[in-house]
Amino acid sequence: MKLNSLYLALVAASSSVFAAPADIERIQVKGSYFNDYKVDNANGAMRTSASLLETAQSVTVISDTIISEQLATTLGEVLTNDASLTAGSQQRNREVFNLRGFELESGTGYLRDGHQHWSHYQQPIEILQQVEVIKGPSSILYGQSGPGGLVNMVTKKPTAKTLLNASADVDQHGSTRFMIDAGGALTEAEDLRARGILVKQDVDYWREYQNGENRERDRFLGAVVVDYDISDNALVRVHYDRTDDKAGLDTGAWIDDNANIIGDDKTIRDMSWAFTDITVENVGIDFNVFLSDNWQVNLGYNEQTFERQRFESAPRMSNGFAEGDSYESRPYDRFDDWQFKTAFIDFIGEFETAGIQHRLLVGANSLDYYYGQLRTALPEEEYLYYSAGQDEPSRPSISYKTDDTITETEYDYYGVYAQDLITFSPQWQVSVGGRFDKQTREGQNNESFLPKFGVLYHPNASATLYASYTEGFEPQNETITDEEDINFGMKIDAVTSEQRELGIKWQLFDERLMLSGAIFDISKNGTLVTEQLETPIGSITSETNQVGEQRHKGFEMAAQGAATDRLFVMASTMYLDANYERANENLQGKRPVDAPKWSASLWTRYELNDAIAFNAGAFYEGERFADNDNSITKDAYTRIDVGATYKFIMSNTDINLRLNVENLFDTDYLGGGGNGNVTIGEGTNLRLAAQFNF
């Protein structure tokens, strides 16, 4: 069909707002097998269809094949496949990550299909086609973002081919997840296509409250995407998804000065009545139009609403706490309302001047941000006290609805940018660009100009050597807003960063396997660091300072793709030298929390035959500090995971049966987080799944 052919061409030329369907871009057909581990494009890195070999930046793409093989249920389980990412705290039913040692902020560290995405919750990964890890400052194309980089979540799109997939999985604790993924053409001409995904998940966690109750989670996800070919040269896409996620709270375990867990590793210090209840909705529209054979325009708009009630028991770990001691609980009930409205317009064109090829991007994007909070807390004289063996205190009768005031923050943010990938010859390319960036808040006006420059040398068609320089810019609140901080009201400057990177990318074995390596040097100025006071001063419990410079240097190596016709691999390792420099006396020369010197990851699949395949993975994290003083060290660990798949056909239905074993050798380890909110690694866990493709 002519219109469907147009659709395929549009997507292949990056008209799908940074994402192309798997059957166009991801699958490499070599003989009788599919190379579903290797991805050649990450459009989020350049906002164009440039391949990874034409990208002067380190980028990792994790395909949905790996997500499916690992039966991943959280973004954290996906990101463990890239050693440059390490986990931070997982308290309060959300995940925090560090990229090249820098924390990814909820508001500036994540994209969905190129839109800035508020990520203060566990992402619905069932709707993702792939996850792109874009390393280093990326402010030139996306505005406010941290020095470590960005995580771009690329969603699944409609296809003309009819699909109906159903799956169910269960683990040894009784957790279940059911999913339906259906779609296809809605008209004979295939000019109208749709895709819908439904997920129902119930989780029974392995950790439990001190009254013996298990922590639980109840999640529902619904998503729909519709594509329509307006004409032979234009496509419109509308999308909607909703996540309802309610779970008991677990703010993490407590460890002593020797990084030993205080009490049982299964013990949750929060009360069983503490919970978080989240509703997230995204709705948007995208237009992709070819203006001519060489020019196209992409437009996108998305509204994200994030509403959350969080009823906290807020346990406090006192200095010198030992199991059996009484500890304080400061309950409160709060309601948060975040609203992200994002928009962009990109003009992309290819042309030639004096024999020199250009791939030009000119665009603009914006963010309309709103945040409102209602909060009611238990009075200080009514704080709760609890020690092991006592009856759990009952839930106090407080409600955020009694708050007759509202704390609000609003600002507008926008930027204009230009980027040109200049091809002088088959061997030499230069990428150059810049951005003007502005954010406005009440009493504040931050603006900047950011450059980007890269040189690429291709010794042959399958290899690239590159050098690049990029900068980042992060506007801050005008002052420190935490009233319990000793520096409440202190003026805060914008945070700036810059990165220098040298790298190599090399495709082997008939372009089936990608090898890459990068050396990087990142500096960040104006880092905010909060430390808890050893002795509170009345209601003052913390001290926040804006230190001088944070310097992270290191190198990465990775391999991804098919080593043979039956062996597939995704492997990476990172060495990181990270320190505070020109900081205050408490931090000078110290290493940031949860930034190991060495980390590594490996995931493989070996296909015994067309029906049976085996998986094996190893995930290593070196020693990390649990506190800013570098006095508490968490030990290094290696976790081994294995899995197997059996495929067969019954009544014209493709059926996959999977068995995964996480932490095969029951290794004890500490994940991300500090002495009062550390994540305890789970022991051996079995998960079974059945996947049906009708």
C-alpha positions in Angstrom: 0.0 0.0 0.0 1.3 3.4 -0.9 0.3 5.0 2.4 1.8 2.3 4.4 5.0 2.5 2.5 5.0 6.2 3.3 4.5 5.4 6.9 7.5 3.1 6.9 9.6 5.8 5.2 8.5 8.4 7.6 9.5 6.3 10.6 12.8 5.2 9.1 13.6 8.9 8.7 13.0 9.6 12.4 9.6 11.0 11.9 8.3 9.0 14.8 9.6 11.4 17.4 12.8 9.6 18.2 11.5 6.1 17.9 11.2 3.6 15.0 9.2 0.3 15.2 11.3 -2.8 15.8 10.6 -4.3 12.4 12.2 -1.3 10.7 15.1 -0.3 12.7 16.0 -2.8 15.3 16.0 -6.2 13.6 19.1 -7.1 11.6 18.4 -10.1 9.3 21.5 -12.2 8.8 20.8 -15.6 7.3 18.3 -17.5 9.5 18.4 -15.5 12.7 17.4 -12.1 14.1 20.0 -9.9 15.8 17.6 -8.5 18.3 20.3 -7.4 20.8 21.9 -4.8 18.6 20.3 -1.4 17.8 21.9 0.9 15.2 20.0 4.1 15.9 19.2 6.1 19.0 17.4 9.1 17.7 17.1 10.7 21.1 20.9 11.4 21.0 20.8 13.7 17.9 17.0 14.3 17.4 17.6 13.1 13.9 18.1 9.7 12.1 21.9 9.7 12.6 23.2 6.2 13.3 25.3 5.5 16.4 28.4 5.5 14.2 27.5 9.2 13.3 27.0 10.2 17.0 29.9 11.8 18.7 28.7 10.6 22.1 28.5 7.5 24.1 25.0 6.0 23.8 23.6 2.6 25.0 20.3 1.2 23.6 18.6 -1.6 25.6 16.1 -3.4 23.4 12.7 -4.8 24.4 14.0 -8.3 23.7 16.4 -8.0 26.7 13.6 -6.4 28.8 11.4 -9.4 27.9 14.0 -12.0 28.5 14.8 -10.7 32.0 11.0 -10.4 32.8 11.9 -6.9 34.0 9.1 -5.1 35.9 10.9 -1.9 36.8 13.2 0.6 35.0 15.9 -0.2 37.5 16.0 -3.9 36.3 16.4 -2.6 32.7 19.1 -0.1 33.5 21.3 -2.7 35.3 22.3 -3.7 31.8 24.5 -0.6 31.4 27.4 -0.5 33.9 27.5 3.3 33.7 24.3 3.4 35.7 24.2 2.5 39.4 21.2 2.4 41.7 20.5 4.9 44.4 17.8 4.8 47.0 14.6 3.0 46.2 12.5 4.3 49.0 8.9 5.3 48.8 8.1 3.2 45.7 10.4 5.1 43.3 13.8 4.5 41.9 16.8 6.8 41.8 19.8 6.3 39.5 23.3 7.6 39.1 24.7 8.0 35.6 28.5 8.2 35.4 28.2 8.9 39.2 25.8 11.9 38.9 22.2 11.5 40.2 19.5 11.7 37.6 16.9 14.2 38.8 13.2 13.3 38.5 12.4 16.4 36.5 15.4 16.7 34.3 17.0 13.3 33.9 14.3 11.4 31.9 12.7 11.7 28.5 9.8 9.8 27.0 9.9 9.9 23.2 12.0 13.0 23.4 9.6 14.8 25.8 10.9 15.8 29.2 9.2 13.4 31.6 8.5 13.7 35.3 9.9 10.4 36.7 9.1 10.4 40.4 7.6 6.9 40.2 8.3 3.5 38.8 8.0 3.7 35.1 5.5 1.5 33.1 8.1 -0.4 31.2 5.6 -2.7 29.4 4.9 0.1 26.9 8.6 0.6 26.0 10.2 -0.5 22.8 13.7 0.4 23.9 15.5 2.5 26.5 18.3 4.8 25.3 21.0 5.9 27.7 22.5 9.2 26.4 25.7 9.9 28.3 27.1 13.3 29.2 25.5 16.7 29.3 22.6 16.9 26.8 21.3 20.4 27.5 21.8 21.6 23.9 18.9 19.5 22.6 16.7 19.2 25.7 17.5 22.1 28.0 17.8 21.7 31.7 19.6 18.4 32.4 22.3 17.0 34.6 25.9 16.2 33.7 25.6 12.5 33.8 23.2 12.3 30.9 19.6 11.4 30.1 17.5 8.2 29.9 15.1 8.3 26.9 12.2 5.9 27.1 11.0 5.0 23.6 7.4 3.7 23.5 5.9 1.0 21.3 4.1 2.3 18.2 1.3 0.9 16.0 2.1 -1.4 13.1 0.1 -2.3 10.0 0.6 -6.0 10.9 -2.0 -7.4 13.2 -0.6 -8.5 16.6 -2.2 -10.0 19.7 0.2 -10.9 22.5 -0.8 -12.0 26.0 1.5 -12.9 28.9 1.4 -13.9 32.6 4.2 -14.2 35.1 4.5 -15.2 38.7 7.3 -15.3 41.3 7.9 -17.4 44.3 6.4 -14.8 46.7 3.0 -15.0 44.8 3.4 -11.8 42.8 1.6 -11.8 39.5 1.5 -9.7 36.3 -0.9 -10.1 33.4 -0.5 -8.2 30.1 -2.2 -7.9 26.7 -0.6 -6.1 23.8 -2.8 -5.8 20.7 -2.8 -3.7 17.5 -2.8 -3.5 13.8 -4.4 -1.7 10.9 -8.0 -0.5 11.4 -8.7 0.2 7.7 -8.2 -1.8 4.5 -5.9 0.9 3.2 -3.8 0.6 6.4 -3.8 4.3 6.8 -5.3 4.1 10.3 -3.4 1.9 12.8 -3.7 1.4 16.6 -2.0 -0.3 19.5 -3.3 -0.9 23.0 -1.6 -2.3 26.1 -3.2 -3.4 29.4 -1.3 -4.5 32.5 -2.5 -5.7 35.9 0.2 -6.3 38.5 0.0 -7.4 42.1 3.3 -7.6 44.1 4.0 -9.4 47.4 7.4 -8.1 48.5 9.9 -10.2 50.4 10.4 -7.6 53.2 7.7 -7.3 55.8 6.5 -4.9 58.5 7.2 -5.4 62.2 3.6 -6.6 62.8 4.2 -9.5 60.4 2.3 -8.1 57.4 3.9 -8.2 54.0 4.4 -5.1 51.9 2.1 -5.2 48.8 1.7 -3.3 45.6 -1.3 -3.0 43.3 -0.7 -1.5 39.8 -2.8 -1.0 36.7 -1.6 0.3 33.3 -3.6 1.2 30.2 -2.1 2.7 27.1 -3.4 3.4 23.5 -1.6 4.9 20.5 -3.3 5.7 17.1 -1.5 6.6 13.9 -3.2 8.2 10.9 -1.7 9.0 7.5 -3.2 12.4 6.7 -1.8 12.3 3.2 1.1 10.8 1.3 3.4 13.2 3.1 2.0 13.6 6.6 1.3 11.5 9.7 -0.5 12.3 12.9 -0.1 10.3 16.1 -2.2 10.5 19.3 -1.4 8.7 22.5 -2.8 8.2 26.0 -1.7 6.2 29.0 -2.6 5.9 32.6 -0.9 4.3 35.5 -2.6 3.6 38.9 0.0 2.5 41.4 -0.7 2.0 45.2 1.9 0.4 47.5 2.9 0.1 51.1 6.0 2.2 52.0 9.5 0.9 52.6 12.0 3.7 53.1 14.8 1.2 53.3 16.9 -0.5 55.9 19.1 0.9 58.6 22.8 0.1 58.7 25.5 0.9 61.3 28.9 2.6 60.9 30.3 -0.7 59.6 27.6 -1.1 57.0 26.0 -4.0 58.9 22.2 -4.2 58.8 20.6 -3.3 62.1 18.1 -6.1 62.9 16.7 -8.5 60.4 17.2 -7.8 56.7 13.5 -8.4 56.1 12.4 -5.7 58.6 10.6 -2.6 57.3 10.9 0.3 59.8 7.8 2.1 58.3 4.4 1.3 59.8 2.1 -1.1 57.9 -0.4 1.7 57.4 2.0 3.9 55.5 1.4 4.0 51.8 1.7 5.9 48.5 -1.1 6.1 46.0 -0.1 7.5 42.5 -2.1 8.3 39.4 -0.1 9.3 36.3 -1.7 10.3 33.0 0.0 11.2 29.7 -1.9 12.5 26.6 -0.4 14.0 23.5 -0.2 14.4 19.8 2.6 14.4 17.2 2.8 15.5 13.6 5.4 14.4 11.1 5.3 16.1 7.8 7.6 15.9 4.7 7.9 19.3 3.2 10.0 18.1 0.4 12.3 15.1 -0.5 15.0 16.6 1.8 13.1 18.5 4.5 10.7 17.5 7.2 9.1 19.0 10.3 8.2 17.2 13.5 5.9 18.7 16.1 5.0 17.2 19.5 2.9 18.1 22.5 2.4 16.1 25.7 0.5 16.8 29.0 1.6 14.7 32.0 -0.4 14.9 35.2 1.0 13.2 38.3 -1.1 13.1 41.4 0.1 11.4 44.6 -1.1 10.9 48.1 1.6 9.8 50.5 0.7 8.9 54.1 4.0 8.7 55.9 5.0 7.1 59.2 8.4 8.8 58.7 10.6 6.7 61.1 13.7 8.4 62.3 17.0 6.6 63.0 18.6 8.1 66.0 22.4 8.3 66.5 23.8 5.1 68.0 20.5 3.2 67.3 20.6 -0.5 68.2 18.0 -3.2 67.6 15.5 -3.0 70.5 15.8 0.7 71.0 12.8 2.9 70.7 12.7 5.1 67.6 10.6 8.1 66.7 7.9 8.3 64.0 6.6 11.6 62.7 3.5 10.8 60.6 2.1 13.2 58.0 -0.3 13.0 55.1 0.5 14.9 51.9 -1.0 15.3 48.4 1.3 16.3 45.5 0.1 17.5 42.1 2.7 17.8 39.3 1.8 19.0 35.8 4.2 18.8 32.9 3.2 20.4 29.6 5.9 19.9 27.0 6.1 20.9 23.3 8.7 20.9 20.5 9.1 21.7 16.8 12.0 20.4 14.8 12.9 21.2 11.2 15.3 18.6 9.8 16.9 18.9 6.4 19.7 17.5 4.2 21.4 19.6 1.6 24.8 20.1 -0.1 27.0 23.2 -0.3 30.3 23.2 -2.3 30.4 19.4 -2.2 29.9 19.3 1.6 26.9 17.4 2.9 24.8 18.9 5.8 22.2 17.3 8.0 20.7 20.3 9.8 18.4 20.4 12.8 16.7 23.7 13.9 14.2 23.6 16.6 12.6 24.8 19.8 11.1 23.2 22.9 9.3 24.3 26.0 8.0 23.2 29.4 5.2 24.6 31.4 5.7 23.4 35.0 3.3 23.4 37.9 3.6 21.8 41.3 1.1 22.1 44.2 1.3 20.4 47.7 -1.1 20.0 50.6 0.3 18.6 53.8 -0.9 17.9 57.3 1.4 16.5 60.0 0.9 15.1 63.4 1.9 17.8 66.0 5.3 17.4 67.6 3.8 16.6 71.0 2.0 13.6 69.5 4.9 12.0 67.7 4.9 8.2 67.9 7.5 6.0 69.5 8.0 2.3 68.7 10.4 -0.5 69.6 10.5 -4.1 68.5 8.1 -6.4 70.3 5.5 -3.6 71.0 2.2 -3.4 69.3 2.4 -1.2 66.2 0.9 2.3 66.9 -2.4 2.8 65.1 -2.7 5.1 62.1 -3.2 8.7 63.3 -6.4 10.5 62.2 -4.7 13.2 60.0 -5.6 14.1 56.4 -4.1 16.5 53.9 -7.6 17.6 53.1 -7.6 19.7 56.3 -4.8 21.9 54.9 -6.4 25.2 54.0 -3.2 26.5 52.3 -1.4 25.2 49.3 2.3 25.3 48.5 2.7 26.1 44.8 5.6 26.4 42.3 5.1 27.5 38.6 7.6 28.4 35.9 7.9 28.4 32.1 11.0 27.1 30.4 12.0 27.2 26.7 15.0 27.0 24.4 15.9 27.3 20.7 18.7 25.1 19.2 20.5 24.4 16.0 22.7 21.4 15.1 24.5 20.5 11.9 26.2 17.2 11.1 28.7 18.1 8.4 30.1 15.4 6.1 33.3 16.5 4.4 34.2 13.0 3.1 33.4 9.4 3.8 36.1 9.6 6.5 35.5 13.0 8.2 32.4 14.5 9.8 31.9 17.4 12.2 28.9 17.9 14.5 28.4 21.4 15.8 25.5 23.1 17.5 24.3 25.6 20.1 21.3 26.5 22.3 19.8 29.5 23.9 18.0 28.5 27.1 15.8 30.4 29.5 13.7 29.6 32.6 11.5 32.0 34.5 10.3 31.7 38.0 8.8 34.3 40.4 11.8 36.4 41.5 14.2 34.5 39.2 15.4 34.6 35.7 18.0 32.0 34.5 19.3 32.0 31.0 22.3 30.5 29.2 23.9 29.8 25.8 25.4 26.3 25.4 27.7 25.0 22.7 28.3 21.5 21.4 31.1 20.3 19.2 32.3 16.9 17.9 34.7 15.5 15.3 34.2 12.0 13.8 36.7 10.0 11.8 35.7 6.9 10.0 38.7 4.7 9.0 36.2 2.5 7.3 32.4 2.1 6.9 32.2 0.0 10.1 34.3 2.1 12.6 34.3 5.6 14.1 36.8 7.5 16.2 35.4 10.7 17.8 36.1 13.6 20.2 33.4 15.8 21.6 32.8 18.7 24.0 29.4 19.5 25.5 28.0 21.7 28.3 25.0 21.4 30.7 22.9 23.9 32.6 20.5 23.3 35.5 18.5 26.3 36.9 17.8 26.0 40.6 15.3 27.3 43.1 16.0 30.9 44.0 16.8 29.9 47.6 16.9 26.8 49.8 13.2 26.1 50.6 13.5 23.4 53.3 12.5 25.1 56.5 14.2 22.4 58.5 17.6 23.3 56.9 20.0 25.5 58.8 20.6 27.4 55.5 16.9 28.0 54.8 16.6 31.0 52.5 20.2 30.9 51.2 20.4 32.0 47.5 21.3 29.2 45.0 23.1 29.7 41.8 22.4 27.7 38.6 24.4 24.5 38.3 26.7 24.2 35.2 28.7 21.3 33.8 30.9 20.4 30.9 32.3 17.2 29.4 35.2 16.2 27.2 35.0 12.7 25.7 37.1 10.6 23.4 35.6 7.4 22.0 35.6 4.6 19.5 32.8 2.5 17.9 33.5 -0.6 15.8 31.2 -3.1 14.2 32.5 -6.6 13.7 31.4 -9.9 12.2 29.5 -8.4 9.2 28.2 -5.6 11.4 26.6 -8.0 13.8 28.5 -7.0 16.9 29.2 -3.4 18.1 32.2 -2.7 20.3 32.6 0.7 21.9 34.7 2.5 24.3 34.9 6.1 25.7 37.1 8.2 28.0 35.3 11.0 29.7 36.0 14.0 32.0 33.0 15.7 33.5 33.0 18.7 35.8 30.0 20.1 37.6 29.9 23.4 39.4 27.4 24.4 42.1 26.5 20.9 43.4 23.9 21.0 46.2 24.8 18.6 49.1 22.6 18.1 52.1 24.0 16.6 55.3 22.0 15.6 58.4 23.1 17.4 61.6 24.6 15.1 64.2 22.7 17.1 66.9 19.5 18.8 65.7 19.0 22.4 66.7 15.3 22.5 67.6 13.5 21.7 64.4 16.6 22.2 62.3 17.9 18.8 61.2 20.0 19.3 58.1 22.5 21.6 56.4 22.6 22.2 52.6 25.6 23.8 50.9 26.4 24.6 47.3 29.9 23.2 46.9 32.5 24.3 44.4 33.2 21.5 41.9 32.4 17.9 41.4 34.8 16.1 39.0 34.1 12.7 37.5 36.7 11.0 35.2 36.8 7.5 33.8 36.3 5.2 30.9 33.7 2.7 29.6 33.8 -0.3 27.3 30.8 -2.2 25.9 29.9 -5.0 23.5 26.4 -5.6 22.1 25.0 -7.9 19.4 25.7 -11.3 18.0 29.0 -13.0 18.6 27.9 -16.0 16.6 24.6 -17.1 14.9 23.5 -18.5 18.2 25.3 -16.5 20.9 24.1 -12.9 21.7 25.7 -10.6 24.2 25.2 -7.3 26.0 28.2 -6.4 28.2 29.7 -3.2 29.6 32.1 -2.0 32.3 33.0 1.4 33.8 35.9 2.8 35.8 35.0 6.0 37.6 37.2 8.4 39.5 34.8 10.8 41.2 35.5 13.5 43.8 34.4 16.8 45.2 37.0 19.5 44.4 37.2 23.1 45.6 34.5 22.1 48.1 33.9 22.9 51.8 36.2 21.3 54.3 33.8 18.5 55.0 33.6 17.4 51.4 37.0 18.3 49.9 38.4 15.2 48.2 35.5 13.0 49.2 33.7 10.7 46.8 30.0 11.0 46.1 27.6 8.4 47.6 26.8 5.3 45.5 29.6 6.0 43.0 31.7 2.8 42.7 35.2 2.8 41.1 34.3 -0.3 39.1 31.1 -1.6 37.8 30.2 -4.2 35.2 27.2 -6.0 33.6 26.8 -9.0 31.3 23.7 -10.6 29.8 23.8 -13.3 27.2 21.5 -15.6 25.3 22.6 -18.9 23.7 20.2 -20.6 21.3 20.6 -24.4 21.6 18.1 -24.8 18.8 15.0 -23.1 17.4 13.0 -24.1 20.5 15.3 -23.8 23.5 17.5 -20.9 24.6 19.5 -20.2 27.7 20.3 -16.9 29.4 23.0 -16.0 31.9 24.0 -12.7 33.4 26.4 -11.2 35.9 26.1 -7.8 37.5 29.0 -6.3 39.5 29.3 -3.2 41.7 32.4 -2.3 43.5 32.7 -0.7 46.9 30.6 2.4 47.4 30.2 4.9 50.2 26.8 5.2 52.0 27.5 8.7 53.3 29.0 12.0 52.3 31.7 11.7 55.0 33.0 8.5 53.3 33.0 6.8 56.7 30.5 3.9 55.8 31.6 1.6 53.0 29.2 -0.9 51.3 31.0 -4.0 50.1 31.4 -5.0 46.5 29.2 -7.8 45.1 28.5 -9.8 42.1 25.0 -11.1 41.4 24.4 -14.0 39.0 21.1 -14.5 37.1 20.1 -17.3 34.8 17.1 -18.1 32.6 15.7 -20.5 30.0 13.1 -20.3 27.3 11.1 -23.1 25.6 9.2 -22.1 22.4 6.6 -24.2 20.7 3.4 -23.8 18.5 0.0 -25.0 19.6 -3.2 -24.4 17.6 -1.4 -21.7 15.5 -0.4 -19.9 18.6 3.3 -19.3 19.4 4.0 -20.0 23.1 7.1 -19.1 25.1 7.6 -20.6 28.5 10.3 -18.9 30.6 12.0 -19.7 33.9 14.3 -17.0 35.4 16.4 -17.3 38.5 17.6 -14.0 40.0 20.6 -14.1 42.4 21.3 -17.8 41.7 23.9 -18.1 44.5 21.8 -16.2 47.1 24.5 -13.5 47.4 24.0 -11.0 50.3 24.5 -7.4 49.2 23.5 -3.8 49.8 22.0 -1.8 46.9 21.7 2.0 46.7 21.0 4.4 49.5 22.5 5.6 52.7 22.7 4.5 56.4 19.0 5.3 57.0 17.5 4.2 53.6 19.6 1.5 52.1 18.1 -1.1 49.7 18.7 -4.7 50.7 19.4 -7.0 47.8 16.9 -9.8 47.5 18.0 -13.4 47.8 17.4 -16.1 45.2 14.1 -15.4 43.5 12.3 -17.6 40.9 10.0 -16.2 38.3 7.9 -18.1 35.7 6.2 -16.7 32.7 4.1 -17.8 29.8 3.9 -15.6 26.6 1.3 -16.2 23.9 1.5 -14.7 20.4 -1.8 -15.4 18.6 
